[in-house]
Amino acid sequence: MIKKILKNGWFVFGFIFIIFVLYFYVLGFNIQEVIHSNVGEKGTFGDSFGFLTALFSALAFGAFIITLWQQQEELELTREELKKSATALSKQSENLEKQNFENTFFNMLNLHNQIKNDISDIFINISIKLNERATQDSMGGTMKLPDNRTISKYLSFYKKNESTISHYYRNIYQMLKFVHFSDIENKKFYTNIFRAQFSTVELEFLFFHCLSNYGKDKFKPLLEEYEFLEPLFLDKNYLIEEISQYDIKVFGKNDDTLSVIEKLNNEVR
């Protein structure tokens, strides 16, 4: 309300007029006498307004200071509003970035499952050979020890089926790389979702694939970074010299696997 009154020009000029009238009254000037006085007396009368001149100069300076202060307050309010707007825009941008990331991630996840379904028969058939169990010798009645699971067995399988399954591994690698190089928070949350899509056989194949020349340089470090083989339960049919090529971090908190690794290490010693 006060600001609205002060912005009214008539109020300001009226206020100045009242000051002049009061000044005349206080000094006891008679306007008629001033008008009919000689030049010297009129000069004296004019000099008497020096006080008012100083007063209005001081008032003008004060008004200038008040204006600056008000402008400073308005600038502070503007800064606060801009800061709030920037924060809101930043949050909106983060949400949009997360939404775009998740859309891409789950599309890639659907593609992974489609690819896996297309080659599931190959995995089932080869897993039987890769995980041979003890068989009874029909002649001697003794048990034949199971063959170790080795990278050489895996490579034999892979080379025969490379044209069919190579894109399966490329898609896994691209998904892990996509998550790894994204600006999204809690990346392991998404790699755990991805890992949950893998069967034991798939994890076993992935174990050997990333020890081979096809994956050891770029693919294997991503498995280690996100503890991707934590659900894989190792046993004594694995070779410790192949297991030891992995950073132990890749097995996460799988106590059973870590226990097997410790036993295998002790046997080697």
Secondary structure, DSSP 4 states (H G I P E B T S, - for coil): -HHHHHT-HHHHHHHHHHHHHHHHHHHT--HHHHHHS-HHHHHHHHHTTHHHHHHHHHHHHHHHHHHHHHHHHHHHHHHHHHHHHHHHHHHHHHHHHHHHHHHHHHHHHHHHHHHHHHTHHHHHHHHHHHTPPPEE-TTT-PEEPPPPB-HHHHHHHHHHHHHHHHHHHHHHHHHHHHHHTS--S-HHHHHHHHHTT--HHHHHHHHHHTTSTTTTTTHHHHHHHTTTTTT----TTB-HHHHTTS-GGGGTT-HHHHHHHHHHHHHH-
